[in-house]
């Protein structure tokens, strides 16, 4: 059988720029100046962590960006809200490209806070395992190891979000902190040796097609530019200073991006076995299910499944996956009923009855998200899945 092939397009993909540097080096100011360019459309600004310059920098002459507000009830940035914002920007960029409008811009200030949030999520999950809960009950200050399975899940979420940024048809500017830190070897500091560290997941910089470093006492440096013309050859070209640097010059002149002769990057998903990636709409509902902290929030996620199926945003297979995930998450809710008793009491009695506290009992993580994929037997969940999920959620919320 012959290989299926296609010729390369030769198109310059939309720019995704990592703009990192020391505190006070002007990252946010530089990003705000891009919004004043007459070569870009609407600019959207997501402010994360302790960055609080977005409102103030709105007074920069010519700046015309809009601050994105979380779309959840509590108005907080959690992973689900960030993913939805990235997806919505991607849809807006596609619309603008189809209408041949000026490209929109998304600024994330600062991106390292995303990894901080995911690291906290991994830590919370590690602390919630049965063995670690017992360890903390004995010593609240005990050191808890975050094992690789939790880090792998955090990394998967990071990559999923980065994929949204990398496959948009608009301009994405990711701001992050960078600083010189003590070098470590085998977990120990190396005396007299330092290295530069960029806040974020460890593969952050390698995935970025354009990478600029800013300092307080010199011109910005172009660390990486993935381009056929005017690119930077790693290990060959030195770090280049950029006097008079602006993002507008970098994107439209040095990088040579022409919005009307461009196409979004195509990242072909790599899946294990027969797994198939969820659609964007199903992924958003999946995140809502995983983030739910009560049966009422699970019910809200459930109520989105039917309309999404009717609108053609998800498939029937995805509907079954989401129903199965809801059924698996129900017992994990603090207010979930269990044989007519509060869930926590029922769980404690059940643990005592089964003798799970004996030495050497297997470790479990009742709060970890459960990832159900198409190759798993979702039909093994008592059914009809949808009716069962709705009925039990209604009883729990009553």
C-alpha beads as a LAMMPS data file, in Angstrom:
LAMMPS data file: protein, C-alpha beads

398 atoms
397 bonds

1 atom types
1 bond types

-500.0 500.0 xlo xhi
-500.0 500.0 ylo yhi
-500.0 500.0 zlo zhi

Masses

1 110.0

Atoms # bond

1 1 1 0.000 0.000 0.000
2 1 1 1.409 3.398 -1.000
3 1 1 1.999 6.106 1.576
4 1 1 -0.570 8.894 1.713
5 1 1 1.267 12.167 1.163
6 1 1 0.753 15.844 0.443
7 1 1 3.119 18.612 -0.650
8 1 1 4.214 21.256 1.885
9 1 1 2.312 24.516 1.642
10 1 1 5.308 26.777 2.193
11 1 1 3.041 29.174 4.083
12 1 1 4.282 31.159 7.072
13 1 1 2.013 30.154 9.980
14 1 1 0.490 32.686 12.376
15 1 1 2.957 33.944 14.995
16 1 1 3.022 32.576 18.522
17 1 1 5.585 34.610 20.451
18 1 1 7.129 33.785 23.818
19 1 1 8.184 37.114 25.321
20 1 1 10.052 36.403 28.540
21 1 1 12.386 38.299 30.804
22 1 1 13.180 39.807 34.143
23 1 1 10.685 41.655 36.273
24 1 1 10.607 45.257 35.107
25 1 1 12.015 44.511 31.656
26 1 1 8.940 45.849 29.841
27 1 1 7.211 42.686 28.643
28 1 1 3.663 43.872 29.348
29 1 1 4.354 47.361 27.985
30 1 1 5.726 45.884 24.755
31 1 1 2.640 43.698 24.348
32 1 1 0.321 46.645 24.982
33 1 1 2.080 48.638 22.242
34 1 1 1.212 45.931 19.696
35 1 1 -2.478 46.657 20.230
36 1 1 -1.856 50.185 18.921
37 1 1 -0.694 48.870 15.539
38 1 1 -3.018 49.486 12.605
39 1 1 -1.988 46.068 11.255
40 1 1 -3.877 44.115 13.928
41 1 1 -7.537 43.831 14.844
42 1 1 -9.019 43.490 18.316
43 1 1 -6.574 42.622 21.089
44 1 1 -7.673 40.440 24.008
45 1 1 -5.730 40.433 27.272
46 1 1 -5.798 37.596 29.826
47 1 1 -4.196 38.614 33.118
48 1 1 -3.087 35.769 35.398
49 1 1 -1.377 35.412 38.750
50 1 1 -0.053 38.549 40.391
51 1 1 0.259 40.563 37.174
52 1 1 -1.858 43.677 37.649
53 1 1 -0.799 46.013 34.847
54 1 1 -3.611 45.516 32.336
55 1 1 -5.883 48.258 33.660
56 1 1 -3.057 50.743 34.172
57 1 1 -1.431 50.161 30.773
58 1 1 -4.714 50.934 29.063
59 1 1 -3.560 54.573 29.215
60 1 1 -0.563 53.909 26.964
61 1 1 -1.066 56.168 23.915
62 1 1 -2.803 54.198 21.181
63 1 1 -3.352 51.055 23.264
64 1 1 -6.735 49.503 22.501
65 1 1 -6.930 46.082 24.093
66 1 1 -9.805 44.489 26.006
67 1 1 -9.386 42.551 29.260
68 1 1 -10.884 39.051 29.172
69 1 1 -13.039 38.159 32.194
70 1 1 -13.484 34.507 33.309
71 1 1 -16.830 33.148 32.137
72 1 1 -17.602 31.114 35.265
73 1 1 -19.854 32.087 38.162
74 1 1 -17.009 32.803 40.580
75 1 1 -15.082 34.893 38.014
76 1 1 -11.840 33.023 38.644
77 1 1 -9.315 31.634 36.208
78 1 1 -9.362 27.855 36.456
79 1 1 -8.187 25.479 33.752
80 1 1 -11.633 25.035 32.225
81 1 1 -12.134 28.812 31.937
82 1 1 -8.701 29.238 30.339
83 1 1 -9.343 26.463 27.847
84 1 1 -12.691 27.962 26.859
85 1 1 -11.088 31.387 26.416
86 1 1 -8.371 29.917 24.182
87 1 1 -10.984 28.026 22.162
88 1 1 -13.164 31.136 21.792
89 1 1 -10.188 33.192 20.603
90 1 1 -9.323 30.488 18.090
91 1 1 -12.882 30.620 16.734
92 1 1 -12.772 34.433 16.549
93 1 1 -9.437 34.315 14.714
94 1 1 -10.848 31.815 12.204
95 1 1 -13.866 34.047 11.626
96 1 1 -11.666 37.114 11.099
97 1 1 -9.425 35.230 8.664
98 1 1 -12.417 34.000 6.648
99 1 1 -13.761 37.565 6.489
100 1 1 -10.270 38.858 5.544
101 1 1 -10.260 41.170 8.541
102 1 1 -7.176 42.254 10.434
103 1 1 -5.875 39.444 12.661
104 1 1 -6.902 39.502 16.333
105 1 1 -4.301 39.299 19.089
106 1 1 -4.359 37.324 22.334
107 1 1 -1.982 38.334 25.135
108 1 1 -1.525 36.015 28.132
109 1 1 0.220 37.759 31.022
110 1 1 1.813 35.787 32.521
111 1 1 1.889 32.234 31.192
112 1 1 4.005 30.825 34.003
113 1 1 0.967 31.178 36.273
114 1 1 -0.764 28.471 34.219
115 1 1 1.895 25.946 35.199
116 1 1 1.739 27.163 38.806
117 1 1 -1.997 26.413 38.774
118 1 1 -1.494 22.960 37.251
119 1 1 1.265 22.217 39.765
120 1 1 -1.110 23.097 42.587
121 1 1 -3.709 20.806 41.019
122 1 1 -1.166 17.959 40.969
123 1 1 -0.260 18.649 44.605
124 1 1 -3.911 18.670 45.699
125 1 1 -4.520 15.360 43.960
126 1 1 -1.445 13.811 45.569
127 1 1 -2.600 14.958 49.009
128 1 1 -6.047 13.473 48.440
129 1 1 -4.856 9.868 48.095
130 1 1 -5.774 7.556 50.951
131 1 1 -2.175 6.938 51.996
132 1 1 -1.287 10.627 51.999
133 1 1 -4.454 11.627 53.859
134 1 1 -3.459 9.207 56.607
135 1 1 0.085 10.585 56.554
136 1 1 -1.150 14.170 56.885
137 1 1 -3.571 13.222 59.659
138 1 1 -0.594 12.011 61.675
139 1 1 1.652 14.926 60.707
140 1 1 0.040 17.950 58.966
141 1 1 3.511 19.167 57.943
142 1 1 4.590 15.882 56.369
143 1 1 6.286 16.083 52.989
144 1 1 4.050 14.759 50.218
145 1 1 5.589 13.394 47.041
146 1 1 3.817 14.288 43.804
147 1 1 4.252 11.112 41.794
148 1 1 4.694 10.938 38.032
149 1 1 1.072 10.036 37.262
150 1 1 -0.082 13.397 38.653
151 1 1 2.666 15.315 36.836
152 1 1 1.784 13.518 33.599
153 1 1 -1.847 14.632 33.892
154 1 1 -0.757 18.228 34.554
155 1 1 1.556 18.125 31.533
156 1 1 -1.251 16.741 29.361
157 1 1 -3.450 19.688 30.305
158 1 1 -0.612 22.125 29.578
159 1 1 -0.054 20.654 26.116
160 1 1 -3.763 20.669 25.373
161 1 1 -3.932 24.394 26.092
162 1 1 -0.729 25.147 24.161
163 1 1 -2.177 23.296 21.164
164 1 1 -5.090 25.744 21.127
165 1 1 -2.614 28.639 21.019
166 1 1 -0.373 27.047 18.382
167 1 1 -3.196 26.201 15.965
168 1 1 -4.982 29.546 15.893
169 1 1 -5.132 31.839 12.869
170 1 1 -4.504 34.922 14.999
171 1 1 -1.510 36.339 16.867
172 1 1 -0.680 34.920 20.300
173 1 1 1.738 36.656 22.678
174 1 1 2.677 34.586 25.728
175 1 1 4.428 36.617 28.415
176 1 1 6.472 34.832 31.057
177 1 1 9.099 35.550 33.660
178 1 1 12.686 34.616 32.970
179 1 1 15.617 34.935 35.325
180 1 1 19.097 33.684 36.076
181 1 1 19.022 31.007 38.763
182 1 1 21.484 28.675 40.446
183 1 1 22.212 25.586 38.366
184 1 1 21.366 22.190 39.846
185 1 1 22.837 18.755 39.176
186 1 1 21.352 15.555 40.597
187 1 1 19.067 17.673 42.758
188 1 1 21.932 19.646 44.313
189 1 1 23.023 23.243 43.591
190 1 1 26.268 23.671 41.650
191 1 1 28.489 26.274 43.279
192 1 1 29.265 29.255 41.073
193 1 1 27.160 28.060 38.135
194 1 1 23.913 29.633 36.953
195 1 1 21.374 28.998 34.224
196 1 1 18.470 30.925 32.720
197 1 1 15.024 29.669 33.672
198 1 1 11.705 30.557 32.036
199 1 1 8.575 30.144 34.175
200 1 1 6.303 27.425 32.815
201 1 1 6.278 23.733 32.007
202 1 1 9.750 22.430 31.142
203 1 1 8.980 21.954 27.419
204 1 1 7.489 25.464 27.111
205 1 1 10.368 27.078 25.235
206 1 1 10.950 24.150 22.861
207 1 1 7.369 24.385 21.564
208 1 1 7.538 28.114 20.877
209 1 1 8.263 29.105 17.248
210 1 1 9.366 32.637 18.241
211 1 1 11.248 33.354 21.468
212 1 1 12.400 36.789 22.644
213 1 1 14.223 37.540 25.895
214 1 1 14.008 40.962 27.548
215 1 1 16.274 42.392 30.244
216 1 1 16.303 45.595 32.247
217 1 1 19.735 46.713 31.069
218 1 1 19.962 45.939 27.362
219 1 1 18.223 45.390 24.047
220 1 1 15.850 42.429 23.736
221 1 1 17.470 39.284 22.330
222 1 1 16.014 37.037 19.654
223 1 1 16.634 33.549 21.012
224 1 1 14.643 31.580 18.441
225 1 1 12.858 32.362 15.197
226 1 1 11.528 29.370 13.297
227 1 1 11.458 30.677 9.731
228 1 1 12.960 29.940 6.313
229 1 1 13.987 33.553 5.788
230 1 1 15.641 35.598 8.536
231 1 1 15.411 32.681 10.952
232 1 1 17.776 31.899 13.811
233 1 1 19.869 28.739 13.414
234 1 1 20.344 27.102 16.823
235 1 1 23.993 26.538 17.628
236 1 1 25.082 28.586 14.616
237 1 1 23.692 32.093 14.943
238 1 1 24.461 34.019 18.142
239 1 1 21.683 35.549 20.200
240 1 1 20.818 38.713 18.312
241 1 1 20.153 42.034 19.961
242 1 1 17.106 43.869 18.676
243 1 1 17.561 47.655 18.941
244 1 1 14.305 49.534 18.451
245 1 1 12.406 46.299 19.041
246 1 1 8.634 46.161 18.663
247 1 1 6.393 43.151 18.257
248 1 1 4.932 44.712 15.118
249 1 1 8.361 44.791 13.429
250 1 1 9.195 41.285 14.592
251 1 1 5.940 39.735 13.364
252 1 1 5.324 41.530 10.087
253 1 1 8.871 42.363 8.955
254 1 1 11.440 40.008 10.477
255 1 1 9.150 36.952 10.638
256 1 1 7.473 38.015 7.407
257 1 1 3.931 37.029 8.282
258 1 1 1.239 37.935 5.781
259 1 1 -2.216 37.198 7.258
260 1 1 -3.899 36.867 3.862
261 1 1 -1.327 34.295 2.692
262 1 1 -1.149 32.151 5.788
263 1 1 -2.695 29.073 7.304
264 1 1 -2.995 27.783 10.849
265 1 1 -0.499 25.166 11.964
266 1 1 -1.770 21.647 11.572
267 1 1 -0.873 19.508 14.565
268 1 1 -1.966 15.956 13.823
269 1 1 -3.023 14.326 17.113
270 1 1 -1.013 11.342 18.313
271 1 1 -3.214 8.863 20.141
272 1 1 -2.500 5.610 21.950
273 1 1 -4.226 2.475 20.687
274 1 1 -7.710 3.186 19.349
275 1 1 -8.180 6.385 21.336
276 1 1 -9.734 9.271 19.443
277 1 1 -9.442 12.903 20.595
278 1 1 -12.598 14.579 21.832
279 1 1 -14.038 17.479 19.888
280 1 1 -13.553 20.954 21.352
281 1 1 -17.138 21.071 22.630
282 1 1 -16.872 17.638 24.268
283 1 1 -13.501 18.558 25.773
284 1 1 -15.006 21.656 27.403
285 1 1 -17.817 19.592 28.951
286 1 1 -15.262 16.983 30.052
287 1 1 -13.305 19.708 31.838
288 1 1 -16.472 20.921 33.571
289 1 1 -17.164 17.378 34.783
290 1 1 -13.606 16.932 36.038
291 1 1 -13.646 20.315 37.791
292 1 1 -17.050 19.778 39.468
293 1 1 -16.987 19.945 43.259
294 1 1 -20.652 19.162 43.953
295 1 1 -23.544 17.234 42.464
296 1 1 -25.117 20.549 41.471
297 1 1 -22.059 21.393 39.358
298 1 1 -22.144 17.901 37.859
299 1 1 -25.782 18.507 36.958
300 1 1 -24.829 21.758 35.219
301 1 1 -22.275 19.861 33.140
302 1 1 -24.834 17.141 32.373
303 1 1 -27.349 19.729 31.141
304 1 1 -24.881 20.840 28.448
305 1 1 -24.581 17.397 26.861
306 1 1 -28.034 17.151 25.245
307 1 1 -27.993 20.582 23.553
308 1 1 -24.427 19.979 22.315
309 1 1 -25.534 16.712 20.707
310 1 1 -28.604 18.324 19.121
311 1 1 -26.465 21.130 17.683
312 1 1 -24.021 18.629 16.199
313 1 1 -21.153 19.862 18.381
314 1 1 -20.545 16.405 19.874
315 1 1 -21.144 12.880 18.605
316 1 1 -23.223 10.121 20.165
317 1 1 -19.987 8.318 21.075
318 1 1 -18.797 11.420 22.910
319 1 1 -22.173 11.663 24.646
320 1 1 -21.694 8.125 26.001
321 1 1 -18.184 8.974 27.166
322 1 1 -19.414 12.058 29.030
323 1 1 -22.297 10.150 30.641
324 1 1 -19.848 7.485 31.793
325 1 1 -17.521 10.112 33.235
326 1 1 -20.405 11.709 35.165
327 1 1 -21.385 8.315 36.586
328 1 1 -17.803 7.740 37.715
329 1 1 -17.491 11.179 39.285
330 1 1 -20.787 11.096 41.224
331 1 1 -19.449 9.063 44.186
332 1 1 -16.511 11.469 44.493
333 1 1 -18.746 14.450 45.257
334 1 1 -18.744 15.497 48.950
335 1 1 -22.559 15.758 48.932
336 1 1 -23.199 12.532 47.011
337 1 1 -25.708 10.163 48.680
338 1 1 -24.563 6.658 49.563
339 1 1 -27.225 4.196 50.693
340 1 1 -29.186 7.038 52.257
341 1 1 -26.237 8.285 54.305
342 1 1 -23.857 11.200 53.761
343 1 1 -21.124 10.086 51.394
344 1 1 -18.213 10.721 53.771
345 1 1 -19.830 8.713 56.591
346 1 1 -20.757 5.893 54.239
347 1 1 -17.243 5.802 52.833
348 1 1 -15.675 5.687 56.299
349 1 1 -17.987 2.859 57.387
350 1 1 -17.314 0.963 54.195
351 1 1 -13.564 1.363 54.639
352 1 1 -13.793 0.089 58.198
353 1 1 -15.910 -2.874 57.130
354 1 1 -13.445 -3.871 54.436
355 1 1 -10.443 -3.302 56.681
356 1 1 -8.754 -0.911 54.326
357 1 1 -6.731 0.643 57.149
358 1 1 -4.708 -2.516 57.687
359 1 1 -1.019 -2.176 56.967
360 1 1 -0.164 -2.540 53.302
361 1 1 -3.608 -1.610 52.005
362 1 1 -3.592 -0.528 48.390
363 1 1 -3.411 3.198 47.764
364 1 1 -6.369 4.804 46.047
365 1 1 -7.151 8.293 44.826
366 1 1 -10.898 8.865 45.033
367 1 1 -10.623 12.440 43.767
368 1 1 -8.513 11.883 40.666
369 1 1 -10.211 12.680 37.333
370 1 1 -11.166 9.548 35.422
371 1 1 -10.378 9.634 31.714
372 1 1 -12.767 7.425 29.759
373 1 1 -11.930 6.934 26.094
374 1 1 -13.799 5.388 23.181
375 1 1 -12.032 2.024 23.374
376 1 1 -13.213 1.490 26.952
377 1 1 -16.469 -0.341 27.593
378 1 1 -18.655 2.629 28.375
379 1 1 -21.706 0.439 27.946
380 1 1 -20.668 -1.397 31.123
381 1 1 -21.980 1.575 33.109
382 1 1 -25.545 0.759 34.245
383 1 1 -27.892 2.299 31.740
384 1 1 -29.530 3.951 30.131
385 1 1 -26.550 6.105 31.140
386 1 1 -28.145 9.472 30.552
387 1 1 -31.364 8.709 32.418
388 1 1 -29.494 7.166 35.327
389 1 1 -27.091 10.100 35.597
390 1 1 -29.897 12.660 35.500
391 1 1 -32.061 10.835 38.041
392 1 1 -29.254 10.334 40.539
393 1 1 -28.007 13.902 40.191
394 1 1 -31.535 15.202 40.758
395 1 1 -31.919 13.086 43.906
396 1 1 -28.552 14.245 45.218
397 1 1 -29.310 17.901 44.571
398 1 1 -32.787 17.721 46.124

Bonds

1 1 1 2
2 1 2 3
3 1 3 4
4 1 4 5
5 1 5 6
6 1 6 7
7 1 7 8
8 1 8 9
9 1 9 10
10 1 10 11
11 1 11 12
12 1 12 13
13 1 13 14
14 1 14 15
15 1 15 16
16 1 16 17
17 1 17 18
18 1 18 19
19 1 19 20
20 1 20 21
21 1 21 22
22 1 22 23
23 1 23 24
24 1 24 25
25 1 25 26
26 1 26 27
27 1 27 28
28 1 28 29
29 1 29 30
30 1 30 31
31 1 31 32
32 1 32 33
33 1 33 34
34 1 34 35
35 1 35 36
36 1 36 37
37 1 37 38
38 1 38 39
39 1 39 40
40 1 40 41
41 1 41 42
42 1 42 43
43 1 43 44
44 1 44 45
45 1 45 46
46 1 46 47
47 1 47 48
48 1 48 49
49 1 49 50
50 1 50 51
51 1 51 52
52 1 52 53
53 1 53 54
54 1 54 55
55 1 55 56
56 1 56 57
57 1 57 58
58 1 58 59
59 1 59 60
60 1 60 61
61 1 61 62
62 1 62 63
63 1 63 64
64 1 64 65
65 1 65 66
66 1 66 67
67 1 67 68
68 1 68 69
69 1 69 70
70 1 70 71
71 1 71 72
72 1 72 73
73 1 73 74
74 1 74 75
75 1 75 76
76 1 76 77
77 1 77 78
78 1 78 79
79 1 79 80
80 1 80 81
81 1 81 82
82 1 82 83
83 1 83 84
84 1 84 85
85 1 85 86
86 1 86 87
87 1 87 88
88 1 88 89
89 1 89 90
90 1 90 91
91 1 91 92
92 1 92 93
93 1 93 94
94 1 94 95
95 1 95 96
96 1 96 97
97 1 97 98
98 1 98 99
99 1 99 100
100 1 100 101
101 1 101 102
102 1 102 103
103 1 103 104
104 1 104 105
105 1 105 106
106 1 106 107
107 1 107 108
108 1 108 109
109 1 109 110
110 1 110 111
111 1 111 112
112 1 112 113
113 1 113 114
114 1 114 115
115 1 115 116
116 1 116 117
117 1 117 118
118 1 118 119
119 1 119 120
120 1 120 121
121 1 121 122
122 1 122 123
123 1 123 124
124 1 124 125
125 1 125 126
126 1 126 127
127 1 127 128
128 1 128 129
129 1 129 130
130 1 130 131
131 1 131 132
132 1 132 133
133 1 133 134
134 1 134 135
135 1 135 136
136 1 136 137
137 1 137 138
138 1 138 139
139 1 139 140
140 1 140 141
141 1 141 142
142 1 142 143
143 1 143 144
144 1 144 145
145 1 145 146
146 1 146 147
147 1 147 148
148 1 148 149
149 1 149 150
150 1 150 151
151 1 151 152
152 1 152 153
153 1 153 154
154 1 154 155
155 1 155 156
156 1 156 157
157 1 157 158
158 1 158 159
159 1 159 160
160 1 160 161
161 1 161 162
162 1 162 163
163 1 163 164
164 1 164 165
165 1 165 166
166 1 166 167
167 1 167 168
168 1 168 169
169 1 169 170
170 1 170 171
171 1 171 172
172 1 172 173
173 1 173 174
174 1 174 175
175 1 175 176
176 1 176 177
177 1 177 178
178 1 178 179
179 1 179 180
180 1 180 181
181 1 181 182
182 1 182 183
183 1 183 184
184 1 184 185
185 1 185 186
186 1 186 187
187 1 187 188
188 1 188 189
189 1 189 190
190 1 190 191
191 1 191 192
192 1 192 193
193 1 193 194
194 1 194 195
195 1 195 196
196 1 196 197
197 1 197 198
198 1 198 199
199 1 199 200
200 1 200 201
201 1 201 202
202 1 202 203
203 1 203 204
204 1 204 205
205 1 205 206
206 1 206 207
207 1 207 208
208 1 208 209
209 1 209 210
210 1 210 211
211 1 211 212
212 1 212 213
213 1 213 214
214 1 214 215
215 1 215 216
216 1 216 217
217 1 217 218
218 1 218 219
219 1 219 220
220 1 220 221
221 1 221 222
222 1 222 223
223 1 223 224
224 1 224 225
225 1 225 226
226 1 226 227
227 1 227 228
228 1 228 229
229 1 229 230
230 1 230 231
231 1 231 232
232 1 232 233
233 1 233 234
234 1 234 235
235 1 235 236
236 1 236 237
237 1 237 238
238 1 238 239
239 1 239 240
240 1 240 241
241 1 241 242
242 1 242 243
243 1 243 244
244 1 244 245
245 1 245 246
246 1 246 247
247 1 247 248
248 1 248 249
249 1 249 250
250 1 250 251
251 1 251 252
252 1 252 253
253 1 253 254
254 1 254 255
255 1 255 256
256 1 256 257
257 1 257 258
258 1 258 259
259 1 259 260
260 1 260 261
261 1 261 262
262 1 262 263
263 1 263 264
264 1 264 265
265 1 265 266
266 1 266 267
267 1 267 268
268 1 268 269
269 1 269 270
270 1 270 271
271 1 271 272
272 1 272 273
273 1 273 274
274 1 274 275
275 1 275 276
276 1 276 277
277 1 277 278
278 1 278 279
279 1 279 280
280 1 280 281
281 1 281 282
282 1 282 283
283 1 283 284
284 1 284 285
285 1 285 286
286 1 286 287
287 1 287 288
288 1 288 289
289 1 289 290
290 1 290 291
291 1 291 292
292 1 292 293
293 1 293 294
294 1 294 295
295 1 295 296
296 1 296 297
297 1 297 298
298 1 298 299
299 1 299 300
300 1 300 301
301 1 301 302
302 1 302 303
303 1 303 304
304 1 304 305
305 1 305 306
306 1 306 307
307 1 307 308
308 1 308 309
309 1 309 310
310 1 310 311
311 1 311 312
312 1 312 313
313 1 313 314
314 1 314 315
315 1 315 316
316 1 316 317
317 1 317 318
318 1 318 319
319 1 319 320
320 1 320 321
321 1 321 322
322 1 322 323
323 1 323 324
324 1 324 325
325 1 325 326
326 1 326 327
327 1 327 328
328 1 328 329
329 1 329 330
330 1 330 331
331 1 331 332
332 1 332 333
333 1 333 334
334 1 334 335
335 1 335 336
336 1 336 337
337 1 337 338
338 1 338 339
339 1 339 340
340 1 340 341
341 1 341 342
342 1 342 343
343 1 343 344
344 1 344 345
345 1 345 346
346 1 346 347
347 1 347 348
348 1 348 349
349 1 349 350
350 1 350 351
351 1 351 352
352 1 352 353
353 1 353 354
354 1 354 355
355 1 355 356
356 1 356 357
357 1 357 358
358 1 358 359
359 1 359 360
360 1 360 361
361 1 361 362
362 1 362 363
363 1 363 364
364 1 364 365
365 1 365 366
366 1 366 367
367 1 367 368
368 1 368 369
369 1 369 370
370 1 370 371
371 1 371 372
372 1 372 373
373 1 373 374
374 1 374 375
375 1 375 376
376 1 376 377
377 1 377 378
378 1 378 379
379 1 379 380
380 1 380 381
381 1 381 382
382 1 382 383
383 1 383 384
384 1 384 385
385 1 385 386
386 1 386 387
387 1 387 388
388 1 388 389
389 1 389 390
390 1 390 391
391 1 391 392
392 1 392 393
393 1 393 394
394 1 394 395
395 1 395 396
396 1 396 397
397 1 397 398
